[in-house]
Amino acid sequence: MKTLHSDVAELPAGTGILDVDVDDAVADEHVRSSAYRRVVLVTASSRSRDRDRAIVATILRDPIEMVSKSAVVALVDRIATKVTGPAEFRQWSAELLPEIGRLETEGYREFIRRRIHDGLSYLSIEDGHVPTPVELAKVTDWMQRVLAEGSTSPAVLALLAESGSSKKIRNIAKNRAGSRKLKTQ
């Protein structure tokens, strides 16, 4: 049976991180969380996705679910920026869902699922898809703000300016859409 000590020893070592004090990490969730973040950075920067599910499974065995949820969300966010498109991200995330289902706290499982949905939506929009107002309403406020602040699509900015979930998101999108019009004239 795996123990927290063996998990905390194996995860960093398996990704080439050799300076984690395992006893400190086992005793202090903040030290452990920092070690997990470093593992996630190394894992996400790898070209191979072969070990991701095993790494997520190991992280999710942590007795403090907030620590493990945060690390998995960080991995989801990083992978979403590395994949070639929504199909690759959908396949990658589908392999993680059985592991995520092992979290005891439904709110944490749902948070990670929503983050995956946000990643898929973002990648689809980056790939040229313009969401409908209904699709836009299904992404989190966080993702709507990411899109409002970063999208270069006039159609997406117009949709966010009209249908964004908050006044702040609508204003960011409206201002960016207006400044894009000035730059293109």
Backbone torsions as a table, in degrees:
resi	resn	phi	psi	omega
1	MET	NA	134.4	178.6
2	LYS	-72.5	143.2	176.1
3	THR	-116.7	163.6	176.9
4	LEU	-56.8	-41.3	-179.0
5	HIS	-60.8	-47.0	-178.8
6	SER	-68.4	-37.4	177.2
7	ASP	-62.0	-46.1	-178.0
8	VAL	-69.0	-27.6	176.5
9	ALA	-76.4	-41.9	-173.7
10	GLU	-77.1	-38.9	-176.7
11	LEU	-57.6	-57.8	179.9
12	PRO	-63.0	-43.3	-178.8
13	ALA	-61.0	-38.4	180.0
14	GLY	-66.8	-18.3	178.0
15	THR	-108.9	10.6	176.0
16	GLY	85.2	10.3	178.3
17	ILE	-94.3	111.4	-170.8
18	LEU	-110.7	0.2	-174.3
19	ASP	-105.3	19.8	177.8
20	VAL	-85.8	126.3	174.9
21	ASP	-80.4	104.5	-172.7
22	VAL	-61.2	-42.8	-179.9
23	ASP	-62.2	-42.2	176.8
24	ASP	-63.5	-41.4	-178.7
25	ALA	-66.0	-38.7	178.4
26	VAL	-67.0	-38.7	-176.2
27	ALA	-78.1	-25.6	-172.1
28	ASP	-130.9	114.7	-177.5
29	GLU	-62.1	-25.6	178.8
30	HIS	-70.5	-41.3	176.3
31	VAL	-65.1	-41.7	179.4
32	ARG	-64.5	-44.2	178.7
33	SER	-59.6	-42.2	177.1
34	SER	-62.3	-41.9	177.5
35	ALA	-63.0	-42.2	177.9
36	TYR	-62.3	-41.2	179.1
37	ARG	-61.1	-40.2	178.1
38	ARG	-66.4	-40.8	176.8
39	VAL	-60.3	-43.5	179.5
40	VAL	-61.7	-43.5	179.1
41	LEU	-59.5	-45.9	179.9
42	VAL	-67.1	-43.8	-179.3
43	THR	-60.9	-47.4	-178.2
44	ALA	-65.6	-31.0	-178.5
45	SER	-80.3	-10.6	177.7
46	SER	-70.5	146.1	176.6
47	ARG	-73.7	-26.5	-176.6
48	SER	-91.6	137.3	176.6
49	ARG	-103.2	7.6	-173.8
50	ASP	-61.2	-31.8	-174.7
51	ARG	-98.7	-3.0	-172.9
52	ASP	-58.4	-46.3	-177.4
53	ARG	-62.6	-42.2	179.7
54	ALA	-65.1	-38.7	178.8
55	ILE	-65.8	-43.8	177.5
56	VAL	-62.2	-43.7	179.1
57	ALA	-58.8	-41.8	179.9
58	THR	-66.4	-47.1	179.4
59	ILE	-60.0	-40.0	-177.0
60	LEU	-72.0	-8.3	173.5
61	ARG	-79.2	-9.5	-180.0
62	ASP	-56.8	136.4	-177.2
63	PRO	-68.6	-17.2	178.3
64	ILE	-105.0	101.7	-172.7
65	GLU	-61.4	-31.0	178.5
66	MET	-61.9	-38.2	178.7
67	VAL	-64.8	-47.5	-177.3
68	SER	-70.8	-39.6	178.6
69	LYS	-59.2	-45.3	-178.8
70	SER	-60.5	-41.8	179.5
71	ALA	-66.6	-41.4	-179.3
72	VAL	-67.7	-40.0	177.0
73	VAL	-61.5	-41.9	178.2
74	ALA	-61.0	-39.8	178.1
75	LEU	-66.5	-45.1	178.4
76	VAL	-56.6	-47.5	-178.8
77	ASP	-61.9	-42.3	-178.8
78	ARG	-68.8	-42.1	180.0
79	ILE	-65.5	-37.4	178.8
80	ALA	-59.0	-27.9	179.2
81	THR	-87.7	-8.6	-175.6
82	LYS	-105.0	-26.0	-173.8
83	VAL	-71.4	164.3	-177.6
84	THR	-81.4	-13.6	179.3
85	GLY	171.1	-176.5	-175.3
86	PRO	-63.5	-34.7	-178.7
87	ALA	-63.9	-44.0	179.4
88	GLU	-65.0	-41.0	179.5
89	PHE	-67.3	-39.5	178.7
90	ARG	-60.7	-44.9	179.5
91	GLN	-64.3	-46.1	-179.6
92	TRP	-60.6	-48.4	-176.1
93	SER	-68.8	-31.9	178.2
94	ALA	-60.5	-33.4	178.4
95	GLU	-69.6	-23.3	-179.0
96	LEU	-87.1	-24.0	-172.8
97	LEU	-55.1	-40.0	177.2
98	PRO	-61.5	-35.9	178.8
99	GLU	-68.6	-44.7	-178.7
100	ILE	-61.4	-33.7	178.9
101	GLY	-62.7	-13.5	-180.0
102	ARG	-82.8	-11.9	176.1
103	LEU	-63.4	137.7	-178.8
104	GLU	-74.7	-35.1	-174.5
105	THR	-85.1	114.0	-178.4
106	GLU	-57.4	-38.7	179.6
107	GLY	-58.9	-38.1	178.6
108	TYR	-71.1	-41.7	177.3
109	ARG	-59.9	-45.5	-178.7
110	GLU	-65.7	-38.4	179.1
111	PHE	-60.2	-46.5	-179.8
112	ILE	-66.0	-41.9	177.5
113	ARG	-60.0	-41.9	178.9
114	ARG	-66.3	-35.9	179.0
115	ARG	-66.6	-38.3	175.4
116	ILE	-63.2	-45.1	177.5
117	HIS	-59.2	-43.6	176.9
118	ASP	-58.6	-44.2	179.4
119	GLY	-61.1	-43.8	178.1
120	LEU	-62.9	-43.2	178.8
121	SER	-62.4	-46.6	179.7
122	TYR	-58.1	-48.2	-178.7
123	LEU	-64.5	-38.0	177.3
124	SER	-63.9	-41.8	178.9
125	ILE	-66.7	-42.0	176.9
126	GLU	-62.1	-28.6	-179.9
127	ASP	-82.2	0.6	175.7
128	GLY	110.7	-7.2	179.4
129	HIS	-72.8	132.6	172.7
130	VAL	-102.9	117.2	-176.5
131	PRO	-69.6	156.0	171.6
132	THR	-80.4	165.6	175.0
133	PRO	-57.6	-34.9	178.4
134	VAL	-66.4	-44.1	177.5
135	GLU	-62.9	-41.9	179.5
136	LEU	-61.5	-39.3	-179.4
137	ALA	-66.1	-19.4	-178.6
138	LYS	-86.1	-9.6	175.7
139	VAL	-92.5	157.5	-177.0
140	THR	-70.4	161.2	174.6
141	ASP	-57.2	-39.1	179.4
142	TRP	-57.8	-46.9	-178.7
143	MET	-68.9	-37.3	176.9
144	GLN	-60.8	-38.5	179.1
145	ARG	-69.7	-40.7	175.8
146	VAL	-56.1	-45.2	-179.9
147	LEU	-66.1	-43.8	-180.0
148	ALA	-60.6	-38.1	-177.7
149	GLU	-82.4	-21.7	-171.6
150	GLY	-124.7	-16.5	-176.2
151	SER	-67.0	143.4	175.7
152	THR	-107.2	4.1	-179.5
153	SER	-85.3	118.2	176.8
154	PRO	-58.0	-37.0	-179.4
155	ALA	-66.5	-41.0	179.3
156	VAL	-68.0	-42.6	178.3
157	LEU	-63.6	-39.5	178.1
158	ALA	-63.8	-42.7	178.7
159	LEU	-62.6	-44.9	179.0
160	LEU	-65.1	-37.9	178.6
161	ALA	-63.8	-32.1	-179.1
162	GLU	-88.5	-41.9	-167.8
163	SER	-121.5	9.7	178.7
164	GLY	-57.4	152.2	-172.7
165	SER	-74.5	-14.7	178.8
166	SER	-139.3	161.0	178.1
167	LYS	-60.7	-39.0	-179.8
168	LYS	-61.9	-46.3	179.5
169	ILE	-62.6	-45.2	179.9
170	ARG	-60.9	-41.2	-179.9
171	ASN	-68.0	-42.4	178.1
172	ILE	-59.3	-47.3	-178.4
173	ALA	-64.6	-43.0	-179.5
174	LYS	-62.7	-44.9	179.5
175	ASN	-64.2	-42.0	179.5
176	ARG	-69.2	-38.3	177.9
177	ALA	-64.1	-41.4	178.1
178	GLY	-64.8	-41.7	-179.9
179	SER	-70.8	-30.4	176.4
180	ARG	-67.4	-37.4	179.3
181	LYS	-63.9	-42.5	179.9
182	LEU	-63.5	-39.3	-177.9
183	LYS	-70.1	-29.5	-176.4
184	THR	-89.5	-8.4	-179.6
185	GLN	-83.6	NA	NA
